[in-house]
Amino acid sequence: MRLPDAVVPGAPPGQWWPPPMLDPEWVVEHAAEFDVLHVHFGFDDRTPSHLRALVDSLRAAGRPLVLTVHDLRNPHHLDPAQHAAALDVLVPAASRVITLTTGAAAEIARRWGRTAAVVPHPNVVDPTRAALPRPGHEGFVVGVHVKSKRANSDPEAVARALAEVVASLPGVRLRVDAHDDDGGRAVAARLDDLDVRVHRPFSDDELWDYLSGLDVSVLPYRFGTHSGWLEACSDLGTTVVAPDCGYYAEQSPCLLYRHDESELDTASLTAAVRTAYEQRPFWQADPSYRAVQRREIADAHAHIYALAVA
């Protein structure tokens, strides 16, 4: 059951806003209304002192903290120190820790000495939508999406390298998409010789149509941990070329290229795209399995919550 979001006074309707549940005052006022506080996202703007106050308020109220470590490195922060400092407060304080892959769990064990339960990322696309036949299109389409450009993304360098790759492969074309914001328009201006489409953010249905229209989606990340975009591609049967930083390859089958903060290896990117073009791997997650998996993931969380309150 999904409860309604807590009301945030002054927040624009429909816009994400830092959740008030992370305020110590909210915990004090609402402690009788919840059993567990499960933190997954939303603490980007919280200082370590604020998070320590949150932890103290939970302890005083006798309410356990469950933490999902989706990001070991925040994709929005160029400097990793802020996110690391937040995790240094939250990971040791959590009654139970969850993450998405065994690689991330091993890193959590190394850094904090905590054993994290590994619960995989659920489907992103509704199984009924994911079961629809993929639409046909001419040629072979390789896509890069700038989105609202994040600190961990280097779409310009990746797009330039891909342009050279696709030029050498018959019937292949490159599509670059960007959000109609300052970052997206700036990238588009610098890639004005390529097929760059600047538009408002897609709705969910528009995003699924976009991804289904690609043969390959290239993730242009220099650092990161896990990816919901990769899971959406897996739901829809779009091949992903992902960087070898983070733990993307442990989430779902994909092709890898070398890309981190020190290097974009164009040879490995070329090889990955050529493999996708020549072998046409099809790694779509079974929609019926995804429906079962979501129930298994819900059961795993229920079990973890029960352990936290025991």
DRENLUMBA-422072 format. One line per 10 residues: number of its first residue (from 1); for each residue y, z, x of N, C-alpha, C, O. Coordinates in steps of 0.1 Angstrom, whole numbers. Last residue first. Example, Ala and Ser with C-alpha at 12.3 -4.5 7.8 and 13.67 -1.06 7.14 Angstrom:
BEGIN
2	-22/71/128/-11/71/137/0/79/129/11/80/134 ~ -57/78/132/-45/78/123/-33/78/132/-33/85/142
END
This chain:
BEGIN
310	-59/159/117/-70/169/117/-66/182/124/-73/191/125 ~ -40/140/119/-36/151/111/-47/162/111/-45/173/106 ~ -53/121/136/-40/127/139/-36/139/132/-30/148/137 ~ -76/114/122/-77/121/134/-64/128/138/-64/139/143 ~ -63/100/101/-71/112/98/-73/120/110/-72/132/110 ~ -52/78/116/-43/88/109/-51/101/106/-45/112/107 ~ -76/66/123/-67/71/134/-57/81/127/-55/92/133 ~ -86/57/98/-94/67/107/-85/73/117/-86/86/120 ~ -66/40/91/-68/52/82/-76/62/90/-73/74/89 ~ -69/20/111/-57/29/110/-59/41/102/-54/52/106
300	-94/10/104/-92/16/117/-79/25/117/-80/36/123 ~ -88/0/78/-97/11/80/-96/18/93/-97/30/94 ~ -71/-21/86/-66/-10/78/-75/2/78/-70/13/79 ~ -90/-36/101/-78/-31/108/-72/-19/99/-68/-9/105 ~ -107/-44/80/-112/-36/91/-101/-29/99/-102/-17/103 ~ -89/-59/65/-95/-47/59/-100/-38/70/-98/-26/70 ~ -85/-80/83/-74/-72/79/-79/-59/73/-73/-48/75 ~ -111/-91/85/-105/-84/97/-94/-75/93/-92/-64/98 ~ -113/-104/61/-122/-93/64/-116/-84/75/-116/-72/74 ~ -94/-124/65/-93/-115/54/-101/-102/56/-97/-91/53
290	-105/-136/88/-92/-130/89/-90/-120/77/-84/-109/79 ~ -127/-148/77/-129/-137/87/-116/-129/88/-116/-117/89 ~ -115/-168/62/-123/-158/55/-125/-146/64/-126/-134/60 ~ -102/-184/82/-94/-176/72/-102/-165/65/-97/-154/62 ~ -111/-183/115/-117/-185/102/-109/-177/92/-108/-165/93 ~ -86/-196/137/-94/-185/132/-99/-187/118/-91/-193/110 ~ -89/-226/155/-84/-219/143/-93/-208/140/-105/-209/139 ~ -91/-241/179/-94/-227/179/-89/-219/167/-85/-208/168 ~ -99/-269/194/-95/-264/180/-100/-250/178/-112/-248/176 ~ -88/-290/220/-95/-278/215/-90/-274/202/-78/-276/199
280	-85/-317/232/-82/-314/218/-89/-302/213/-96/-302/203 ~ -88/-328/257/-100/-322/251/-98/-318/236/-107/-316/229 ~ -63/-341/263/-76/-348/266/-88/-342/258/-97/-349/254 ~ -43/-322/255/-43/-336/251/-56/-343/252/-61/-350/243 ~ -51/-299/268/-49/-299/254/-50/-313/248/-56/-316/238 ~ -50/-308/295/-62/-303/289/-62/-304/274/-71/-308/267 ~ -22/-314/297/-32/-325/298/-45/-321/292/-52/-329/286 ~ -12/-288/294/-9/-297/284/-19/-309/285/-23/-314/274 ~ -23/-276/318/-27/-271/305/-24/-281/294/-32/-282/285 ~ -12/-292/338/-26/-292/337/-30/-287/323/-39/-292/317
270	15/-286/335/11/-299/334/-4/-300/331/-9/-307/322 ~ 14/-259/342/18/-263/329/14/-277/326/9/-280/315 ~ 6/-261/369/-3/-254/359/1/-257/345/-8/-259/336 ~ 29/-273/379/16/-280/380/6/-274/370/-1/-281/364 ~ 50/-256/375/50/-268/366/36/-275/367/32/-282/358 ~ 54/-224/373/45/-233/380/43/-246/371/35/-245/362 ~ 81/-205/376/75/-214/366/67/-224/374/73/-233/381 ~ 86/-173/390/82/-186/391/77/-193/378/71/-186/370 ~ 94/-147/385/97/-152/399/94/-167/399/99/-174/408 ~ 87/-139/360/102/-138/364/105/-145/377/116/-148/380
260	63/-164/353/68/-150/353/82/-151/357/88/-161/358 ~ 36/-185/347/51/-183/344/54/-168/344/48/-161/336 ~ 11/-207/347/17/-196/355/32/-196/352/39/-206/355 ~ -7/-212/316/0/-217/328/7/-205/335/10/-195/328 ~ -36/-214/295/-26/-207/303/-19/-215/313/-25/-225/318 ~ -46/-219/261/-45/-224/275/-34/-217/282/-24/-214/276 ~ -65/-196/241/-53/-204/244/-55/-209/258/-64/-205/265 ~ -79/-173/217/-81/-184/226/-68/-193/228/-61/-196/218 ~ -60/-142/214/-67/-154/208/-69/-164/219/-62/-165/229 ~ -55/-120/232/-53/-120/218/-62/-130/211/-70/-127/202
250	-57/-124/259/-67/-115/253/-66/-115/238/-75/-110/231 ~ -36/-140/265/-49/-146/265/-60/-138/259/-70/-143/256 ~ -14/-122/265/-15/-132/255/-30/-137/254/-35/-139/243 ~ -5/-101/281/-19/-101/277/-22/-111/265/-30/-108/256 ~ 17/-109/308/13/-101/296/-2/-103/293/-10/-105/302 ~ 16/-142/322/21/-128/322/16/-122/309/12/-128/300 ~ 8/-168/318/-2/-159/322/3/-145/325/-4/-136/329 ~ 20/-184/288/21/-179/301/11/-169/305/5/-163/297 ~ 1/-207/267/8/-195/269/10/-191/284/2/-196/292 ~ -3/-230/244/-2/-229/258/7/-218/261/19/-218/258
240	-23/-232/215/-12/-225/222/-14/-227/237/-24/-225/242 ~ -30/-254/188/-33/-250/202/-21/-243/208/-10/-249/207 ~ -32/-244/155/-24/-251/165/-27/-245/179/-26/-233/181 ~ -45/-232/133/-52/-242/141/-44/-250/151/-47/-261/155 ~ -33/-211/119/-31/-225/114/-38/-236/122/-38/-247/118 ~ -40/-188/133/-43/-189/119/-43/-203/114/-51/-207/105 ~ -29/-194/158/-43/-192/156/-47/-194/142/-58/-200/139 ~ -2/-193/151/-8/-206/156/-23/-205/154/-29/-215/150 ~ 0/-166/146/3/-175/135/-3/-189/139/-9/-196/130 ~ -5/-156/172/-14/-153/161/-12/-163/149/-22/-167/143
230	17/-164/186/4/-169/190/-6/-167/178/-14/-176/176 ~ 37/-149/173/37/-164/172/23/-170/175/19/-179/169 ~ 31/-123/181/28/-127/167/28/-142/165/21/-147/157 ~ 20/-114/212/28/-124/205/22/-126/191/11/-129/189 ~ 25/-90/240/17/-97/229/26/-105/221/38/-105/222 ~ 42/-90/264/30/-83/263/20/-90/253/10/-95/256 ~ 64/-104/290/61/-99/276/47/-93/276/42/-90/286 ~ 82/-130/307/75/-117/306/73/-113/292/78/-120/283 ~ 88/-156/302/87/-152/316/81/-138/317/76/-134/328 ~ 77/-180/278/81/-166/281/79/-164/296/69/-169/302
220	75/-202/259/82/-203/272/86/-190/278/97/-188/283 ~ 46/-215/246/54/-202/246/61/-202/260/55/-202/270 ~ 40/-244/229/42/-238/242/51/-226/242/62/-227/237 ~ 18/-257/207/30/-249/208/30/-242/221/21/-235/225 ~ 4/-288/198/5/-278/209/18/-270/207/28/-277/205 ~ 6/-303/175/-7/-302/181/-7/-290/191/-18/-284/193 ~ 25/-294/147/24/-295/161/9/-295/165/1/-289/158 ~ 25/-289/120/29/-302/124/28/-304/139/31/-315/144 ~ 21/-262/117/9/-271/114/12/-285/118/3/-293/119 ~ 46/-253/124/35/-250/133/23/-260/130/17/-264/139
210	60/-262/100/64/-266/114/52/-265/124/49/-274/131 ~ 47/-248/80/47/-263/80/50/-268/94/44/-278/99 ~ 53/-222/88/39/-226/87/38/-241/87/30/-247/94 ~ 81/-223/84/75/-221/98/61/-225/98/56/-231/108 ~ 83/-227/57/88/-237/66/83/-236/80/80/-245/87 ~ 73/-203/48/66/-215/45/71/-226/54/62/-235/58 ~ 92/-185/59/78/-184/63/71/-197/60/64/-202/69 ~ 122/-204/69/115/-195/60/100/-194/64/96/-202/73 ~ 137/-208/101/127/-212/91/124/-201/81/124/-189/85 ~ 171/-204/108/158/-200/110/149/-204/98/153/-204/86
200	189/-236/108/188/-222/105/174/-217/107/165/-226/107 ~ 188/-258/137/187/-255/123/187/-240/121/185/-232/130 ~ 185/-284/158/191/-272/156/192/-269/141/197/-278/134 ~ 162/-301/178/166/-299/164/172/-285/162/165/-275/164 ~ 160/-324/203/163/-310/200/168/-309/186/177/-316/182 ~ 147/-344/223/146/-343/209/147/-328/205/137/-321/204 ~ 171/-347/251/157/-345/245/158/-344/230/169/-344/224 ~ 196/-347/260/189/-359/262/174/-358/256/167/-368/256 ~ 206/-321/257/210/-331/247/203/-345/249/204/-353/240 ~ 202/-296/267/190/-304/266/193/-316/256/184/-321/249
190	225/-283/265/221/-285/278/208/-294/278/204/-299/289 ~ 227/-280/238/238/-288/245/233/-291/259/236/-302/264 ~ 206/-263/232/206/-277/227/216/-285/235/213/-297/238 ~ 216/-239/243/204/-246/249/203/-260/245/200/-269/253 ~ 237/-235/226/240/-237/240/228/-243/247/229/-252/255 ~ 225/-232/201/234/-243/203/236/-246/218/238/-257/222 ~ 211/-207/206/204/-220/203/212/-232/205/207/-242/211 ~ 232/-189/210/222/-192/221/215/-205/219/213/-212/228 ~ 247/-191/186/253/-194/199/243/-197/210/245/-207/217 ~ 225/-208/162/234/-196/167/239/-200/180/237/-210/186
180	203/-221/148/218/-225/148/226/-212/150/233/-207/141 ~ 175/-222/169/182/-217/158/197/-220/159/202/-222/170 ~ 157/-251/179/165/-240/182/172/-235/170/176/-243/161 ~ 129/-271/192/137/-265/180/145/-253/185/141/-246/194 ~ 117/-300/205/123/-287/208/132/-283/196/140/-291/191 ~ 89/-320/210/99/-316/200/104/-302/204/96/-293/207 ~ 76/-348/227/81/-334/228/91/-331/217/100/-339/215 ~ 47/-368/222/62/-366/221/65/-351/222/56/-343/217 ~ 23/-392/232/27/-378/232/43/-377/231/50/-385/238 ~ 14/-418/236/14/-413/223/18/-398/222/17/-393/211
170	3/-413/269/5/-422/258/4/-415/245/-5/-407/242 ~ 19/-393/293/8/-394/284/11/-403/272/21/-400/265 ~ 42/-390/307/31/-397/314/18/-398/305/8/-403/310 ~ 60/-377/292/63/-391/295/51/-398/302/51/-411/302 ~ 50/-352/291/47/-360/280/50/-375/283/45/-384/277 ~ 59/-342/317/45/-343/313/42/-353/302/34/-362/304 ~ 86/-342/315/80/-351/325/65/-352/322/60/-363/324 ~ 90/-324/294/95/-338/292/88/-347/302/85/-359/299 ~ 81/-300/305/73/-307/295/77/-321/293/69/-330/291 ~ 103/-294/322/89/-297/328/80/-304/318/73/-313/322
160	122/-290/302/124/-300/312/111/-304/319/108/-316/321 ~ 111/-268/288/113/-281/281/114/-292/291/109/-303/290 ~ 112/-248/308/99/-253/303/100/-266/296/92/-275/298 ~ 139/-246/312/131/-250/323/117/-255/318/112/-265/323 ~ 146/-238/285/152/-250/291/143/-255/303/140/-267/303 ~ 134/-214/278/130/-227/272/135/-239/279/129/-250/278 ~ 125/-187/288/132/-197/296/129/-211/291/122/-219/297 ~ 127/-154/275/124/-168/273/132/-177/283/144/-175/285 ~ 134/-128/275/121/-131/282/118/-146/282/108/-151/287 ~ 157/-125/260/158/-124/275/146/-128/282/146/-133/293
150	156/-152/235/154/-138/240/155/-138/255/155/-148/262 ~ 174/-171/212/169/-170/226/168/-156/231/178/-148/230 ~ 159/-175/184/172/-169/188/169/-164/202/162/-154/204 ~ 140/-204/192/143/-193/183/157/-188/186/166/-196/190 ~ 130/-225/207/139/-216/214/141/-203/206/144/-192/211 ~ 98/-238/208/109/-233/199/117/-222/207/112/-213/212 ~ 83/-268/216/88/-256/222/99/-251/212/108/-259/208 ~ 54/-288/210/66/-282/206/69/-270/214/61/-262/219 ~ 39/-320/210/40/-307/218/54/-301/214/64/-308/215 ~ 19/-341/192/32/-334/193/31/-321/200/23/-313/197
140	8/-373/192/4/-360/197/17/-352/200/24/-356/208 ~ 7/-397/165/8/-393/179/3/-379/181/-4/-373/173 ~ 17/-388/132/14/-398/142/15/-392/156/23/-383/159 ~ -2/-365/112/10/-370/118/7/-380/129/-4/-380/134 ~ -16/-346/85/-17/-356/95/-3/-360/100/7/-359/93 ~ -19/-311/79/-13/-324/76/-14/-333/88/-14/-329/99 ~ -49/-292/76/-37/-295/84/-32/-309/81/-39/-319/79 ~ -58/-278/44/-60/-288/55/-47/-290/63/-36/-290/57 ~ -56/-242/40/-52/-256/36/-55/-266/47/-53/-262/59 ~ -60/-217/50/-72/-225/47/-69/-240/42/-78/-248/41
130	-36/-205/52/-42/-210/64/-54/-219/62/-58/-227/70 ~ -31/-198/25/-23/-208/32/-30/-214/44/-29/-226/46 ~ -51/-178/24/-51/-189/14/-43/-201/20/-47/-212/19 ~ -44/-159/44/-56/-167/45/-57/-179/36/-62/-190/39 ~ -10/-160/55/-19/-156/45/-32/-165/45/-30/-177/47 ~ -5/-155/90/-4/-164/78/-14/-160/68/-25/-156/71 ~ -13/-134/106/2/-135/103/3/-144/90/12/-142/82 ~ -40/-111/109/-35/-125/106/-20/-124/103/-15/-113/98 ~ -35/-84/133/-41/-91/121/-35/-105/120/-27/-109/127 ~ -45/-76/166/-34/-81/158/-40/-88/145/-49/-96/147
120	-70/-50/170/-64/-63/172/-53/-67/162/-52/-60/152 ~ -68/-20/186/-69/-26/172/-62/-39/173/-50/-40/175 ~ -79/3/207/-76/-11/207/-79/-17/193/-90/-17/188 ~ -65/34/214/-74/27/206/-70/12/205/-58/9/203 ~ -58/45/247/-53/39/235/-65/32/228/-73/26/233 ~ -56/74/265/-66/64/260/-61/58/247/-59/66/237 ~ -32/80/291/-36/81/277/-46/70/274/-46/59/279 ~ -20/79/316/-32/87/315/-37/89/300/-44/98/297 ~ 1/62/320/4/75/313/-9/84/312/-8/95/307 ~ -6/40/335/8/45/336/9/59/330/18/67/335
110	-34/35/330/-29/37/344/-15/44/345/-13/52/353 ~ -35/34/303/-42/45/310/-37/47/324/-36/58/328 ~ -19/12/299/-14/24/293/-22/36/300/-16/46/303 ~ -35/-8/311/-22/-5/317/-17/9/311/-11/16/319 ~ -57/-7/293/-59/-3/307/-46/0/314/-45/9/322 ~ -44/-17/270/-50/-3/270/-52/2/284/-50/14/287 ~ -39/-43/278/-28/-33/275/-32/-19/275/-26/-10/280 ~ -65/-52/279/-57/-52/291/-45/-43/290/-41/-35/299 ~ -74/-50/253/-80/-41/263/-72/-41/276/-71/-30/283 ~ -48/-50/228/-58/-57/237/-63/-47/247/-57/-36/250
100	-31/-35/212/-37/-47/207/-48/-53/215/-57/-60/210 ~ -30/1/207/-25/-11/213/-34/-23/208/-44/-21/201 ~ -22/35/200/-28/22/196/-22/11/204/-10/11/207 ~ -25/69/203/-19/57/208/-28/45/204/-40/46/206 ~ -18/101/187/-28/90/189/-20/77/193/-9/75/189 ~ 3/117/191/-10/123/189/-21/113/191/-32/116/197 ~ 27/112/217/20/107/205/6/114/204/0/117/214 ~ 40/119/240/42/127/229/33/124/217/30/132/208 ~ 34/99/259/29/112/261/30/121/249/21/130/247 ~ 49/77/245/34/77/248/29/91/251/18/94/244
90	77/85/243/68/83/231/53/84/234/45/90/227 ~ 88/87/269/89/98/259/78/97/249/71/107/246 ~ 81/63/281/78/76/288/80/88/280/74/99/282 ~ 92/45/263/77/47/263/74/60/271/64/67/267 ~ 119/47/272/115/51/258/100/54/257/96/64/251 ~ 117/38/298/121/52/295/118/56/281/114/68/279 ~ 109/12/293/100/20/300/104/35/298/95/43/296 ~ 133/2/281/120/3/273/110/12/280/103/20/273 ~ 151/4/303/153/11/290/141/13/282/138/23/277 ~ 139/-11/324/141/3/325/143/10/312/137/21/309
80	138/-39/325/127/-32/318/129/-17/317/121/-10/311 ~ 164/-60/317/161/-49/326/150/-41/319/152/-36/307 ~ 164/-77/295/163/-82/308/159/-72/318/150/-75/327 ~ 149/-72/264/156/-65/275/154/-72/288/142/-73/292 ~ 133/-84/245/147/-85/243/155/-80/255/168/-82/256 ~ 107/-78/251/111/-92/253/126/-94/251/131/-104/255 ~ 97/-50/269/105/-54/257/110/-69/259/117/-71/269 ~ 65/-44/278/78/-49/283/85/-55/272/80/-64/265 ~ 47/-35/261/48/-28/273/61/-32/281/66/-24/289 ~ 46/-37/227/53/-42/239/53/-32/250/59/-21/249
70	30/-22/211/29/-37/210/35/-43/222/30/-53/228 ~ 17/6/208/24/-1/219/21/-16/218/12/-21/224 ~ 20/27/181/14/14/185/23/8/196/35/6/194 ~ 16/61/177/24/51/184/15/38/186/5/39/192 ~ 20/88/156/11/78/160/20/66/166/29/62/159 ~ 28/122/155/33/109/158/22/100/162/14/103/171 ~ 24/147/129/20/140/141/27/126/143/30/120/133 ~ 43/175/119/39/161/116/36/153/128/44/152/138 ~ 55/199/120/41/199/120/36/185/116/25/184/110 ~ 82/202/124/78/200/110/63/199/109/57/199/98
60	83/204/152/88/215/144/83/214/129/80/224/123 ~ 74/179/158/66/190/162/70/202/153/62/210/149 ~ 95/163/148/82/161/143/73/174/146/66/178/138 ~ 116/172/165/117/174/150/103/173/144/100/180/134 ~ 108/163/190/109/178/187/109/181/172/104/191/168 ~ 109/136/186/96/142/189/97/157/186/87/163/180 ~ 137/133/183/128/129/172/114/136/174/109/141/164 ~ 145/142/208/149/150/196/140/146/184/137/155/176 ~ 135/121/223/130/135/225/133/144/214/125/152/210 ~ 150/100/214/136/100/211/130/114/213/121/118/206
50	175/108/224/174/107/210/159/107/206/155/114/196 ~ 170/106/251/173/119/246/172/119/230/168/129/224 ~ 164/79/254/154/88/256/157/102/250/148/109/245 ~ 180/61/227/180/66/240/168/76/242/163/81/232 ~ 174/32/207/173/47/209/172/51/223/165/45/231 ~ 172/6/202/186/11/205/185/26/207/196/32/209 ~ 145/1/198/152/-6/209/165/1/213/169/1/224 ~ 127/9/179/134/20/187/142/14/198/145/21/208 ~ 113/-9/164/125/-4/158/132/6/166/143/11/162 ~ 77/-7/160/89/-13/165/101/-5/161/99/6/154
40	60/16/155/55/4/161/66/-4/167/66/-6/179 ~ 51/48/146/61/40/152/55/28/159/45/29/167 ~ 43/68/120/37/57/128/48/48/133/55/42/125 ~ 40/100/111/51/90/115/44/80/124/41/84/136 ~ 22/114/85/22/109/98/34/99/100/37/92/91 ~ 28/123/59/18/130/67/18/127/82/16/135/91 ~ 58/129/39/49/120/47/39/129/55/42/141/58 ~ 74/146/25/70/134/19/61/125/27/57/115/22 ~ 83/168/39/73/171/29/68/158/22/59/159/14 ~ 102/157/56/89/161/62/79/164/51/67/161/54
30	128/149/51/118/143/44/104/147/48/94/140/45 ~ 147/163/67/149/162/52/137/157/45/135/161/33 ~ 136/160/93/138/174/87/139/173/72/133/181/65 ~ 137/132/95/124/139/96/125/153/89/117/157/81 ~ 164/128/95/156/122/84/143/130/84/138/133/73 ~ 172/140/118/177/145/106/168/140/94/166/148/85 ~ 161/123/138/156/137/136/160/143/123/152/150/117 ~ 155/90/129/165/100/131/159/114/129/152/116/119 ~ 136/72/122/136/75/136/147/86/139/149/90/151 ~ 140/65/96/129/74/99/129/79/114/122/88/117
20	159/45/95/164/59/95/153/69/98/156/81/101 ~ 154/17/116/149/25/105/154/40/106/154/46/117 ~ 179/-7/121/171/4/127/167/14/117/176/19/109 ~ 174/-35/99/183/-25/105/175/-14/111/164/-11/106 ~ 173/-68/88/166/-57/95/177/-48/100/187/-52/105 ~ 187/-78/57/188/-78/72/181/-66/77/182/-55/73 ~ 187/-74/30/178/-84/35/178/-84/50/169/-91/56 ~ 222/-65/28/209/-67/21/200/-78/28/205/-88/32 ~ 235/-47/57/235/-59/48/222/-61/41/211/-60/48 ~ 239/-12/55/231/-23/60/232/-35/51/231/-34/39
10	251/10/41/259/0/49/252/-12/55/258/-21/60 ~ 223/31/44/237/29/39/245/20/48/245/22/60 ~ 192/21/40/201/23/51/215/21/46/219/9/43 ~ 163/33/24/176/27/23/185/31/34/185/43/38 ~ 131/25/36/141/35/34/155/29/33/157/19/41 ~ 111/1/20/119/5/31/129/16/27/134/16/16 ~ 84/10/-2/97/4/0/103/9/13/102/21/16 ~ 50/8/11/61/15/5/74/8/7/75/1/17 ~ 21/-9/6/34/-10/14/45/-3/6/48/-7/-5 ~ -12/0/9/0/0/0/12/0/9/14/8/18
END
